[in-house]
């Protein structure tokens, strides 16, 4: 049954995009995993850099690769820009997709949410709530402002959520002190398909979510998972109706009023791994038959650990192992079936914002100082390489067509054999 569910998820995603493209923040299957072989292991400024394109204006958005182009974001001159680059490193066009705040430097920019692409458009959202669809020639298709539609964002550290593009809809989670909504947008028109209130008894800073929604396979269909305000919740994609919610992520008897969620859940088959924040717990559930409230030890829970969650980087599941990268560089490897800890070590202690990605038997861990540590996938820690680039690096890598695309605060790199 498990293998059937995994095959179902892969098939659904494969219908939308060629596996070699990287059209979303977490890749072709929304899980941070590439099926490609012969991905680079070693590089430096003077080694295995196919090209480097300097870009004014910072961004923490992951570059995406679709239909022979790389798309990246930048905040510059009080605008948020979508930039198209060909596979040889030549900029093709840039177009404004939102209003900036005039800073555009470092990791806290309004160009943090990652774009997504399908055969019709490139879709973007900015920290100001500007949502846009852009044609492949750089011309606008439609746009709206989420704050004008759904109310002003009230967050402590700015809006950084990346929408989920899936089967002709764009799913937004808008979870903050001004309200909590889950919204489905028609990608043809930009019009609202449905909107549901996301209820919670969370308070204070816990009302602020910086996580992003994900999709999880359930037989021949799927569910949308949103994360924040003390709960992870599964939704019917047709209506937004709540199907289940995972609780005890912020225990009421020892409640932390500052436990805002930043790291996003990840799904593999019917397994969903759910992080929390600030070195608290991680839960794993099976959504096959999940219904109603799922507390500690409840029906649907596969395993749960009390400590070790990443605070910002999202988990990745690869070859039946779960990899967690904490904000200080501690990498923890767990057995996906049992939650057993196999190792927890720090190959490069630094600050981490980007999420790990996996492919070709390797795990890529990205730190803010420009270092990408390459681990051999497996039940023991083995460092294959440490690769340093100039400039800050808070965007997650994109793995596509045998290359690794990295967006530093100053440039876009294509890593691979020349």
C-alpha positions in Angstrom: 0.0 0.0 0.0 2.8 2.4 0.9 4.6 1.9 -2.4 1.3 2.4 -4.2 0.8 5.7 -2.5 4.3 6.9 -3.3 3.8 5.9 -7.0 0.5 7.8 -7.0 2.1 11.0 -5.7 5.0 10.8 -8.2 2.5 10.2 -11.0 0.4 13.2 -10.1 3.3 15.5 -10.0 4.9 14.0 -13.2 1.7 15.0 -15.1 2.5 18.7 -14.4 6.3 19.0 -15.1 9.3 17.2 -16.5 11.3 15.7 -13.7 14.5 17.6 -14.8 12.9 21.0 -14.2 12.7 22.6 -10.8 9.5 24.6 -11.1 8.7 25.2 -7.4 10.5 26.0 -4.1 10.8 22.3 -3.3 11.2 20.9 -6.8 9.1 18.9 -9.2 7.5 16.8 -6.5 7.3 19.5 -3.8 9.5 17.5 -1.5 13.0 18.9 -2.1 14.1 15.7 -3.9 15.5 15.3 -7.4 15.5 12.1 -9.4 18.5 13.2 -11.5 21.9 11.5 -11.6 25.4 13.0 -11.9 24.8 16.1 -9.8 27.8 18.1 -8.9 29.6 17.4 -5.6 32.5 19.9 -5.6 32.7 23.6 -6.6 34.2 27.0 -5.8 34.3 30.4 -7.3 37.0 29.1 -9.7 35.9 25.5 -10.0 32.8 24.0 -11.7 31.0 27.3 -12.1 29.4 27.1 -15.5 28.4 30.8 -15.2 27.8 33.5 -12.7 25.4 36.3 -13.2 25.7 39.3 -10.9 22.3 40.7 -9.8 21.6 43.9 -8.0 19.0 43.5 -5.4 18.8 40.7 -2.8 16.4 37.8 -2.6 16.0 34.7 -0.4 13.7 33.1 -3.0 14.9 29.8 -4.5 15.6 30.1 -8.3 13.3 27.9 -10.3 14.0 26.2 -13.7 11.3 25.7 -16.2 11.1 25.3 -20.0 14.7 26.3 -20.7 14.8 29.3 -18.4 15.8 30.1 -14.9 13.6 32.6 -12.9 14.9 34.5 -9.9 13.7 37.4 -7.8 15.2 40.7 -6.6 14.2 43.7 -4.6 15.6 46.9 -6.2 14.6 50.6 -6.3 11.4 50.0 -4.4 10.3 47.3 -6.7 10.2 43.5 -6.5 11.3 42.1 -9.8 10.9 38.7 -11.6 14.0 38.1 -13.7 14.3 35.5 -16.5 17.7 34.1 -17.5 18.5 31.6 -20.2 20.5 28.4 -19.5 23.7 30.1 -20.7 23.5 32.8 -18.0 22.1 35.7 -20.1 19.4 37.8 -18.7 16.4 37.8 -21.0 14.0 40.2 -19.3 12.9 41.6 -15.9 9.5 42.8 -14.9 8.1 44.4 -11.8 5.7 42.0 -9.9 5.3 44.1 -6.7 6.2 47.1 -4.7 9.4 47.0 -2.6 10.2 48.8 0.6 13.4 50.4 -0.6 15.9 48.2 1.2 16.4 45.0 -0.8 19.5 43.8 1.1 20.3 40.7 3.1 17.8 38.0 3.8 14.8 40.1 5.0 13.5 41.4 1.6 10.1 41.4 0.1 11.5 39.1 -2.6 11.6 36.1 -0.2 8.7 33.9 -1.5 9.8 31.6 -4.3 8.1 31.8 -7.8 6.4 28.8 -9.4 5.8 28.0 -13.0 3.5 25.8 -15.2 2.9 25.7 -18.9 0.9 28.9 -18.7 2.6 31.4 -16.4 5.2 32.2 -13.8 3.5 32.9 -10.5 4.9 35.2 -7.8 4.0 36.6 -4.4 5.8 39.3 -2.5 6.2 40.2 1.1 3.7 43.1 0.5 1.1 40.6 -0.7 1.4 41.3 -4.4 0.3 38.2 -6.2 1.0 38.1 -10.0 1.0 35.8 -13.0 3.5 36.7 -15.7 3.7 35.4 -19.2 6.8 33.8 -20.6 7.7 36.9 -22.5 7.7 39.0 -19.3 4.3 40.6 -19.9 1.7 40.6 -17.0 -1.3 38.2 -17.2 -3.1 39.1 -14.0 -2.4 40.4 -10.5 -4.0 41.4 -7.2 -2.9 42.3 -3.7 -3.6 39.8 -1.0 -3.7 42.5 1.8 -6.3 44.4 -0.2 -8.4 41.3 -0.6 -7.9 39.5 2.7 -6.7 42.1 5.2 -3.5 43.7 6.3 -0.7 41.3 7.3 0.3 41.5 11.0 3.5 39.7 11.4 6.7 40.3 13.5 9.2 39.5 10.8 7.5 40.1 7.4 5.6 37.9 5.1 7.7 35.1 3.6 5.2 32.3 2.7 5.5 30.7 -0.7 2.2 29.7 -2.3 1.6 26.1 -3.4 1.0 25.7 -7.2 -0.8 22.5 -7.8 -3.2 21.3 -10.6 -4.3 24.6 -11.9 -4.6 26.4 -8.6 -2.5 28.5 -6.4 -3.0 27.8 -2.7 -2.2 30.6 -0.2 -1.9 30.3 3.6 -2.3 33.7 5.2 -1.8 33.1 9.0 -1.1 36.1 11.1 -2.5 38.2 14.0 -4.9 40.0 11.6 -6.6 36.8 10.6 -6.0 33.3 9.4 -7.2 32.2 6.0 -6.5 29.5 3.4 -7.3 30.5 -0.1 -7.4 28.8 -3.5 -6.8 31.0 -6.6 -7.6 30.0 -10.2 -4.3 30.2 -12.1 -6.1 31.1 -15.4 -7.8 34.2 -14.1 -6.4 35.1 -10.6 -9.9 34.9 -9.2 -10.7 33.3 -5.8 -12.0 29.7 -6.0 -12.6 29.4 -2.3 -11.6 30.9 1.1 -11.8 29.2 4.5 -11.1 30.6 7.9 -8.3 28.6 9.7 -9.4 28.5 13.3 -7.0 28.1 16.2 -6.7 28.8 19.9 -3.1 30.0 19.5 -2.2 33.4 20.9 0.5 36.1 20.7 3.5 35.4 18.4 2.2 31.8 17.8 -0.4 33.4 15.5 2.4 34.3 13.1 3.3 31.6 10.5 6.2 31.9 8.1 5.8 28.4 6.8 4.4 27.3 3.4 1.7 24.8 2.4 2.5 21.4 0.9 0.6 18.7 -0.9 0.3 15.1 0.2 -1.0 12.1 -1.8 -4.1 10.2 -0.5 -4.8 7.3 -2.8 -5.6 8.7 -6.2 -6.2 12.2 -4.9 -4.3 14.7 -2.6 -4.7 17.0 0.3 -3.4 20.5 1.1 -1.5 20.8 4.4 -1.1 24.2 6.0 1.1 24.9 9.1 1.0 27.5 11.8 -0.7 28.9 14.9 0.0 25.7 16.9 -1.4 23.2 14.3 -0.8 21.5 11.0 -4.1 21.0 9.2 -5.1 18.9 6.2 -7.6 20.4 3.8 -9.8 19.1 1.0 -8.4 20.8 -2.1 -11.9 21.1 -3.7 -13.4 23.2 -0.9 -10.8 24.0 1.7 -12.7 22.0 4.4 -10.6 20.8 7.3 -10.1 17.1 7.3 -7.7 16.6 10.2 -5.3 18.6 12.4 -2.2 17.7 14.3 -2.0 19.1 17.8 0.4 19.0 20.8 2.9 20.9 18.7 2.8 23.6 21.4 1.6 21.9 24.6 -1.0 23.8 26.5 0.4 22.9 29.9 3.8 24.4 29.0 2.7 26.9 26.4 5.3 29.0 24.6 3.7 32.2 23.4 6.6 32.8 21.0 6.5 29.5 19.1 5.9 30.8 15.6 6.4 28.2 12.9 8.8 28.9 10.1 9.9 25.5 8.8 7.3 23.8 6.5 6.0 20.3 6.6 7.2 17.8 3.9 5.3 14.9 2.5 6.5 11.6 1.0 3.9 9.2 0.0 1.2 9.4 2.7 3.8 10.3 5.4 3.9 14.0 6.5 6.8 15.2 8.7 5.8 18.2 10.7 8.4 20.5 12.3 7.8 23.0 15.1 10.3 25.6 16.2 13.0 26.5 18.8 14.3 23.0 19.3 11.0 21.5 20.2 9.4 18.4 18.7 8.7 16.9 15.3 5.7 14.8 14.5 5.1 12.3 11.6 1.7 11.2 10.6 0.1 9.0 7.9 -2.8 10.8 6.2 -4.3 7.5 5.0 -7.5 7.5 7.0 -6.5 10.5 9.1 -9.5 12.3 10.5 -10.2 14.8 13.2 -7.8 15.8 15.9 -4.5 13.9 16.1 -2.7 14.5 19.4 0.3 12.7 20.9 -0.1 9.0 20.3 -3.4 9.5 18.4 -4.7 7.6 15.5 -2.6 8.4 12.4 0.5 9.3 14.3 3.5 7.3 13.0 6.1 8.7 15.5 6.9 11.9 17.4 10.1 13.2 19.0 10.2 15.8 21.8 13.3 17.8 20.7 15.5 18.6 17.7 13.2 20.4 15.2 14.7 22.8 12.7 13.7 26.3 13.4 13.8 27.7 9.8 15.1 25.0 7.3 12.4 22.5 6.3 12.9 18.8 6.5 13.7 16.5 3.5 12.9 12.8 3.2 15.2 10.7 1.0 15.6 7.0 0.7 13.4 6.3 3.8 15.5 8.7 6.0 14.4 12.1 7.4 17.0 14.9 7.4 16.6 17.8 9.7 19.0 20.8 9.7 18.7 23.1 12.7 19.5 26.8 12.4 22.9 26.3 14.0 24.0 23.6 11.5 23.2 20.5 13.5 22.1 17.8 11.0 19.9 15.1 12.5 19.1 11.9 10.5 16.0 9.9 11.5 14.5 6.6 10.3 11.4 7.7 8.4 9.4 4.6 9.6 10.2 4.8 13.3 11.7 8.2 14.1 14.8 6.5 15.5 17.7 9.0 15.6 20.7 7.7 13.6 23.0 10.6 14.1 23.0 14.3 15.1 26.2 16.2 14.2 27.4 19.6 13.0 29.5 19.3 9.9 29.7 23.1 9.5 28.5 25.3 12.4 27.0 28.5 11.1 23.5 30.1 10.6 21.1 28.3 8.3 18.1 29.6 6.6 17.8 27.5 3.3 16.2 24.1 3.3 18.1 20.9 2.5 17.6 19.3 -0.9 18.5 15.7 -2.0 19.4 13.8 -5.2 21.9 11.5 -6.7 22.6 9.9 -3.3 23.5 13.2 -1.8 22.1 15.7 0.7 22.9 19.4 0.1 22.9 21.6 3.3 23.2 25.4 2.7 24.4 27.9 5.3 24.1 31.7 5.3 27.9 32.3 4.8 27.8 30.8 1.3 28.9 27.2 2.3 27.1 24.2 0.8 28.0 21.0 2.6 27.4 17.8 0.6 26.6 14.7 2.6 26.4 11.2 1.4 22.9 10.0 2.0 22.8 7.2 4.5 22.5 6.1 8.1 25.9 7.5 9.1 27.3 11.0 8.6 29.8 11.2 5.8 30.8 14.6 4.4 31.7 14.4 0.7 32.6 18.1 0.2 32.3 21.6 1.6 31.9 24.3 -1.2 32.2 28.0 -0.5 30.9 30.8 -2.7 31.1 34.6 -2.1 28.1 36.4 -0.6 25.3 35.5 1.7 23.2 32.5 0.8 19.7 32.1 2.3 17.8 30.7 -0.8 17.5 26.9 -1.1 19.3 25.2 -4.1 17.6 24.1 -7.2 18.7 20.9 -8.9 18.0 20.7 -12.6 19.4 19.2 -15.8 22.6 18.1 -14.1 23.2 21.5 -12.5 22.8 23.2 -9.2 21.4 26.7 -9.3 22.3 28.9 -6.3 21.0 32.4 -5.6 23.3 34.4 -3.3 22.4 37.9 -2.2 24.5 39.3 -5.0 24.4 36.8 -7.9 22.9 33.7 -9.6 25.2 30.7 -10.1 25.0 27.6 -12.3 27.1 24.9 -10.9 28.2 21.9 -13.0 30.5 20.7 -15.7 31.2 23.4 -18.3 
